[in-house]
């Protein structure tokens, strides 16, 4: 009974995580400038991947797999904001915004 509930919860988490990943991809394609695209890719991407990894941890039969999935979520939460900040800072220091599309 509990395993069925966990499977349904994991399926819902995978669907929601996939929708967030889709929103991140659409944001990367549709948003007008570099900083907006970075924001969409980092925030929605980490939420989407995090939800999918949590779903994997819920249905994993092996403790090692669940632990790796949870560590993956922690790694994403810790590294994605730092990498997005460094990318934005490098773009600002280079002052090369020729690739930036503005409205």
MOKA-V381409 format. One record per helix or strand of 3 or more residues. SS is the DSSP state (helix for helix, strand for strand). FROM is the first residue (numbers start at 1). LEN is the number of residues. Records with the same first field share a line. If there is no record, write none. Layout:
SS: FROM-LEN + FROM-LEN
This chain:
helix: 2-29 + 34-26 + 63-32
